[in-house]
Amino acid sequence: MEKKVRVAVVGAGGAGSGIIRTVQNSEETELVAVAEVSEERRQKLKHQISVPVYQDYLQLLASEEPDLVVNSTPNFVHAQVAVSCLEKGKHVFSEKPMGMNKEEVLSILKAEKKTGKIFQVNFEMRYSLMSRRIKEIIESGELGEVMNIHFVHNCGGTGFVKKQGDWRADPDKVGGYFIEEGCHRLDLFRYYMNCEVESVLAVPAPNLRGPDGWHRGYREPACTLCFFPGGKLAQLTTIQHLGVYPVEVPGTEPDLGHEYGIKIVGSEGGLRADFWRAFIQVIYFAGKSGNTRLKRTESYQGLPNYLLHHDTPGFFLDFVRRLKENKPPLMSAADSAKSMAVVFACETSLRTGEKVPVDYSFLSN
């Protein structure tokens, strides 16, 4: 595929509008059509872009010939749109989650296998600069064997405020915390441990204002534990309401309660990465005395923040280049499905309060 990759975008909300700009600004892609259900957004798009804008994505698929469809629809229609596009012979780059349940994930895997087209979920943290650098440090052997991971995510977001008509306020449409947000962190746990999660325990956060006051319509976890073979452990802690929002001066987030970072402990050393403050510190254990000493600090200050941990434009264009070069995607659909198996186990644990084994068996159907 040497020519420009012809791209259609389904869903022109926040994520979709960003991808539209990326496609338009790249010399490797050509925007051929957009589908958007909102009349207001369609009218705006018709004044902003010069390609057809459809209300129904099925009409787009019947009328246009894209090589690749970007699925930027709400969570509850991801699988439906993805399967339709694959069956029409299109590659698919989809926003997370892969699906709302095991049946939806399996339907995508079957459609990909049947059609021979490629499906990739936007687990962009794997591609982003600091996340990839952490993986390089781990694979170099500098930390020894990874044994313990701790990810902290404290933020503000919209807090207790719910937007009228926002699908994220409906638990049946958004899915849950792990389906909507936590999936990124769970995927990184698998990525860095390089083995599969055996079981999980998700502890719900205190009930501050009840279901009508929960952020984005779902109850949140305070702490999530992922148990790996050999006693290895990964932990996610989060508080969704204490970071000041909106932040009026970009770059002041850490001073206003926002925390976004990961700590990794190996048999020979460890590291901590602060995505807001843009640095990675590598620690080593000094001989028999066991002193913990700073080996070096790597700074990424001055770079755009999205490049460090949520580089969707870069991940999308990486997918485009791999299609053109007939190379496999950075992350296969089957690999994404394993992360979703962990996600579903966490959602079950959060509801039941019990430790839940991760069920991968549905992936072999």
C-alpha positions as CSV (number, residue, x, y, z in Angstrom):
1,M,0.0,0.0,0.0
2,E,2.2,2.8,-1.3
3,K,-0.4,5.5,-2.0
4,K,-2.1,7.5,0.7
5,V,-4.2,5.5,3.1
6,R,-7.9,6.5,2.5
7,V,-9.5,7.2,5.9
8,A,-13.1,7.5,7.0
9,V,-14.0,8.6,10.6
10,V,-17.1,7.4,12.4
11,G,-17.9,9.7,15.3
12,A,-16.8,13.3,15.3
13,G,-16.9,14.1,19.1
14,G,-13.8,14.9,21.0
15,A,-11.7,11.9,20.0
16,G,-13.1,11.8,16.4
17,S,-12.4,15.5,15.8
18,G,-8.8,15.0,16.9
19,I,-8.3,12.2,14.5
20,I,-9.8,14.2,11.7
21,R,-7.2,16.9,12.2
22,T,-4.4,14.2,12.3
23,V,-5.6,12.7,9.1
24,Q,-5.8,16.1,7.4
25,N,-2.4,17.1,8.5
26,S,-0.6,13.9,7.5
27,E,1.0,13.3,4.1
28,E,0.3,9.6,4.5
29,T,-3.4,9.8,4.8
30,E,-6.4,11.2,2.9
31,L,-9.7,11.9,4.6
32,V,-12.6,10.6,2.4
33,A,-15.7,10.8,4.6
34,V,-17.1,11.3,8.1
35,A,-20.2,9.9,9.8
36,E,-21.7,11.7,12.8
37,V,-25.2,11.2,14.3
38,S,-25.4,14.8,15.8
39,E,-27.1,17.2,13.4
40,E,-25.2,20.1,15.1
41,R,-21.8,18.5,14.6
42,R,-22.7,17.5,11.0
43,Q,-23.5,21.1,10.1
44,K,-20.3,22.4,11.6
45,L,-18.3,19.7,9.8
46,K,-19.8,20.6,6.5
47,H,-18.2,24.1,6.9
48,Q,-14.9,22.8,8.1
49,I,-14.1,19.9,5.7
50,S,-14.6,19.2,2.0
51,V,-15.6,15.5,2.1
52,P,-19.0,13.9,2.5
53,V,-20.5,13.9,5.9
54,Y,-23.1,11.2,6.7
55,Q,-25.5,10.7,9.5
56,D,-25.4,6.9,9.2
57,Y,-22.1,5.1,9.1
58,L,-23.7,2.2,7.2
59,Q,-24.5,4.7,4.4
60,L,-20.9,5.8,4.5
61,L,-19.7,2.2,4.1
62,A,-22.2,1.7,1.2
63,S,-21.1,4.8,-0.6
64,E,-17.4,5.3,0.0
65,E,-14.2,3.2,-0.4
66,P,-11.9,3.9,2.6
67,D,-9.0,1.6,3.3
68,L,-9.3,2.3,7.0
69,V,-12.1,3.3,9.3
70,V,-11.5,5.1,12.6
71,N,-14.1,4.1,15.1
72,S,-14.6,7.1,17.5
73,T,-18.2,6.3,18.6
74,P,-19.4,5.9,22.2
75,N,-18.4,2.8,24.1
76,F,-21.8,1.0,23.7
77,V,-21.6,0.9,19.9
78,H,-17.9,0.2,19.4
79,A,-18.2,-3.5,18.7
80,Q,-21.2,-3.1,16.3
81,V,-19.4,-0.5,14.2
82,A,-16.1,-2.4,14.2
83,V,-17.7,-5.6,13.0
84,S,-19.6,-3.8,10.3
85,C,-16.5,-2.1,9.0
86,L,-14.4,-5.3,9.1
87,E,-17.1,-7.2,7.2
88,K,-17.1,-4.5,4.6
89,G,-13.4,-5.2,4.0
90,K,-12.0,-2.2,6.0
91,H,-9.2,-2.1,8.5
92,V,-10.3,-0.6,11.8
93,F,-8.6,1.7,14.3
94,S,-10.9,1.9,17.3
95,E,-11.1,3.9,20.4
96,K,-11.1,1.9,23.6
97,P,-12.8,-0.1,24.9
98,M,-12.7,-3.0,22.5
99,G,-16.1,-4.0,23.7
100,M,-18.5,-3.8,26.6
101,N,-18.5,-7.5,27.3
102,K,-16.8,-10.8,26.4
103,E,-19.4,-11.5,23.6
104,E,-18.6,-8.2,21.9
105,V,-14.8,-8.7,22.1
106,L,-15.2,-12.2,20.7
107,S,-17.3,-10.9,17.8
108,I,-14.5,-8.6,16.7
109,L,-11.9,-11.3,16.9
110,K,-14.1,-13.6,14.7
111,A,-14.7,-10.8,12.2
112,E,-11.0,-10.0,12.0
113,K,-10.1,-13.6,11.4
114,K,-12.9,-14.1,8.8
115,T,-12.1,-11.0,6.8
116,G,-8.3,-10.9,7.0
117,K,-8.5,-7.2,7.9
118,I,-6.7,-5.7,10.8
119,F,-8.3,-4.3,14.0
120,Q,-6.4,-2.2,16.5
121,V,-7.6,-0.7,19.8
122,N,-6.3,2.7,20.7
123,F,-4.3,1.6,23.8
124,E,-2.1,4.6,23.1
125,M,-0.2,4.5,26.4
126,R,1.8,1.6,25.0
127,Y,3.0,3.8,22.1
128,S,3.5,7.1,24.0
129,L,7.1,8.3,24.6
130,M,7.6,7.8,28.3
131,S,5.7,4.5,28.4
132,R,7.9,3.1,25.6
133,R,11.0,4.3,27.4
134,I,9.9,2.5,30.5
135,K,9.5,-0.7,28.5
136,E,13.0,-0.2,27.0
137,I,14.5,0.1,30.5
138,I,12.7,-3.0,31.6
139,E,13.8,-5.0,28.6
140,S,17.4,-3.9,29.0
141,G,17.5,-5.9,32.2
142,E,18.6,-2.8,34.2
143,L,15.9,-3.4,36.8
144,G,16.2,-7.2,37.0
145,E,12.9,-9.1,37.1
146,V,9.9,-6.9,37.5
147,M,8.1,-7.8,40.7
148,N,5.9,-4.9,41.8
149,I,4.1,-2.1,39.9
150,H,2.1,0.8,41.5
151,F,0.2,3.3,39.3
152,V,-1.3,6.3,40.9
153,H,-4.0,8.4,39.2
154,N,-5.5,11.3,41.1
155,C,-7.4,13.8,39.1
156,G,-10.4,16.2,39.0
157,G,-12.0,15.9,35.6
158,T,-15.7,17.0,35.8
159,G,-15.9,15.8,39.4
160,F,-19.5,15.5,40.4
161,V,-20.8,17.4,37.5
162,K,-22.8,15.5,34.9
163,K,-23.5,17.0,31.4
164,Q,-27.1,16.8,30.3
165,G,-27.5,14.0,27.7
166,D,-23.9,12.8,28.1
167,W,-23.8,9.1,27.4
168,R,-20.9,8.7,29.9
169,A,-23.5,9.5,32.7
170,D,-25.4,6.3,31.8
171,P,-23.7,3.1,33.2
172,D,-25.3,1.0,30.6
173,K,-23.6,3.0,27.9
174,V,-20.2,3.8,29.4
175,G,-19.7,0.4,31.0
176,G,-17.8,1.2,34.2
177,Y,-14.6,2.7,35.4
178,F,-12.3,-0.1,34.1
179,I,-14.0,-0.2,30.7
180,E,-13.9,3.6,30.3
181,E,-10.7,4.6,32.0
182,G,-8.8,2.0,34.0
183,C,-8.2,-0.2,30.9
184,H,-5.1,1.8,30.0
185,R,-3.4,1.1,33.3
186,L,-4.4,-2.5,33.3
187,D,-3.0,-2.9,29.9
188,L,0.3,-1.3,31.0
189,F,0.5,-3.8,33.9
190,R,0.4,-6.7,31.4
191,Y,2.8,-4.9,29.1
192,Y,5.5,-4.3,31.7
193,M,5.1,-7.6,33.6
194,N,5.2,-9.5,30.3
195,C,2.9,-12.2,31.7
196,E,-0.8,-12.6,32.3
197,V,-2.8,-11.5,35.3
198,E,-4.2,-14.5,37.2
199,S,-6.7,-12.8,39.5
200,V,-7.9,-9.3,40.6
201,L,-9.4,-7.5,43.6
202,A,-11.0,-4.1,43.1
203,V,-12.0,-2.2,46.3
204,P,-14.7,0.5,45.7
205,A,-14.1,4.1,46.8
206,P,-16.3,5.5,49.6
207,N,-19.8,6.4,48.5
208,L,-19.4,10.1,48.6
209,R,-22.7,11.2,47.0
210,G,-24.4,8.0,45.8
211,P,-25.1,6.9,42.2
212,D,-26.5,10.3,41.2
213,G,-23.2,11.9,42.2
214,W,-20.7,9.5,40.8
215,H,-18.3,10.8,38.2
216,R,-19.4,9.7,34.7
217,G,-22.2,7.6,36.1
218,Y,-20.3,4.7,37.6
219,R,-18.8,3.8,40.9
220,E,-15.0,4.1,41.2
221,P,-12.4,1.9,42.7
222,A,-10.1,3.2,45.4
223,C,-7.6,0.4,45.0
224,T,-7.2,-2.4,42.5
225,L,-4.8,-5.3,42.9
226,C,-3.7,-7.5,40.0
227,F,-2.1,-10.8,41.0
228,F,0.5,-12.3,38.6
229,P,2.3,-15.6,38.7
230,G,5.1,-16.1,41.2
231,G,3.7,-13.6,43.7
232,K,4.2,-10.6,41.4
233,L,1.8,-7.7,42.0
234,A,0.5,-4.6,40.3
235,Q,-1.6,-2.0,42.1
236,L,-3.7,0.9,40.8
237,T,-4.9,3.6,43.2
238,T,-7.1,6.5,42.1
239,I,-9.1,9.4,43.5
240,Q,-11.3,11.1,40.9
241,H,-12.5,14.2,42.7
242,L,-9.6,16.1,44.4
243,G,-7.7,17.6,41.5
244,V,-8.7,21.2,40.8
245,Y,-10.6,21.5,37.5
246,P,-10.5,23.3,35.2
247,V,-6.8,24.1,35.4
248,E,-6.4,27.7,34.2
249,V,-2.6,27.6,33.8
250,P,-1.3,24.5,31.9
251,G,1.5,22.8,33.6
252,T,0.3,23.6,37.2
253,E,-1.7,20.3,37.4
254,P,0.7,18.7,40.0
255,D,0.4,21.7,42.3
256,L,-3.4,21.4,42.2
257,G,-3.8,17.8,43.2
258,H,-3.3,16.0,39.9
259,E,-1.1,13.0,40.1
260,Y,-0.3,10.6,37.2
261,G,2.6,8.3,37.5
262,I,4.0,4.8,37.9
263,K,6.5,3.1,40.1
264,I,8.2,-0.2,39.2
265,V,10.3,-2.4,41.5
266,G,12.5,-5.1,40.1
267,S,14.9,-7.6,41.6
268,E,17.9,-5.3,40.9
269,G,16.4,-1.8,41.0
270,G,13.4,0.2,40.1
271,L,12.1,3.4,38.6
272,R,9.4,6.0,39.1
273,A,7.9,8.0,36.3
274,D,5.9,11.2,36.7
275,F,3.9,11.9,33.6
276,W,2.9,15.4,34.7
277,R,6.3,16.5,35.8
278,A,7.9,14.7,32.8
279,F,10.7,12.7,34.3
280,I,11.8,9.1,34.9
281,Q,14.1,8.3,37.8
282,V,16.0,5.0,37.7
283,I,17.0,3.5,41.1
284,Y,19.5,0.7,41.9
285,F,20.1,-1.4,44.9
286,A,23.7,-1.0,46.0
287,G,25.2,-4.5,46.6
288,K,24.8,-6.5,49.9
289,S,24.0,-3.4,51.9
290,G,20.8,-3.0,49.9
291,N,21.0,0.8,49.9
292,T,18.6,2.4,47.4
293,R,20.5,4.9,45.3
294,L,19.6,7.2,42.4
295,K,21.2,6.0,39.2
296,R,19.9,8.8,36.9
297,T,17.0,11.1,36.1
298,E,15.7,11.3,32.5
299,S,13.9,14.6,31.8
300,Y,11.2,15.0,29.1
301,Q,10.3,18.6,30.1
302,G,9.5,20.9,27.2
303,L,7.8,18.2,25.1
304,P,4.0,18.3,24.5
305,N,2.3,16.5,27.4
306,Y,0.2,14.2,25.2
307,L,3.4,12.8,23.6
308,L,4.5,11.5,26.9
309,H,1.5,9.3,27.9
310,H,-1.5,9.6,25.5
311,D,-0.1,10.0,22.0
312,T,-3.1,9.0,20.0
313,P,-2.0,10.8,16.8
314,G,1.4,9.0,16.9
315,F,-0.2,5.6,17.6
316,F,-2.7,6.1,14.8
317,L,0.0,7.1,12.2
318,D,2.1,4.2,13.4
319,F,-0.8,1.9,12.5
320,V,-1.1,3.6,9.1
321,R,2.6,3.1,8.3
322,R,2.4,-0.6,9.3
323,L,-0.6,-1.1,7.0
324,K,1.4,0.6,4.1
325,E,4.4,-1.6,4.8
326,N,2.3,-4.8,5.4
327,K,3.6,-5.1,8.9
328,P,1.6,-6.4,11.9
329,P,0.2,-3.8,14.2
330,L,2.1,-2.7,17.4
331,M,-0.7,-4.4,19.4
332,S,-2.8,-7.2,18.0
333,A,-6.5,-7.6,18.5
334,A,-5.8,-10.8,20.4
335,D,-3.5,-9.0,22.8
336,S,-6.0,-6.2,23.3
337,A,-8.6,-8.9,24.1
338,K,-6.5,-10.3,26.9
339,S,-6.3,-6.8,28.5
340,M,-10.1,-6.7,28.2
341,A,-10.4,-10.0,30.0
342,V,-8.6,-8.3,32.9
343,V,-10.9,-5.3,32.6
344,F,-14.0,-7.5,32.9
345,A,-12.6,-9.4,35.9
346,C,-12.0,-6.0,37.6
347,E,-15.6,-4.8,36.9
348,T,-16.9,-8.0,38.4
349,S,-14.7,-7.7,41.5
350,L,-15.8,-4.1,42.0
351,R,-19.4,-5.1,42.0
352,T,-19.0,-8.2,44.2
353,G,-16.2,-7.1,46.5
354,E,-14.5,-10.5,45.9
355,K,-11.2,-11.6,44.4
356,V,-12.0,-12.7,40.9
357,P,-9.9,-15.0,38.6
358,V,-9.4,-13.6,35.1
359,D,-11.3,-15.7,32.5
360,Y,-9.3,-16.0,29.3
361,S,-11.3,-19.1,28.1
362,F,-13.7,-17.1,26.0
363,L,-10.8,-16.1,23.7
364,S,-10.4,-19.6,22.5
365,N,-14.0,-20.0,21.2
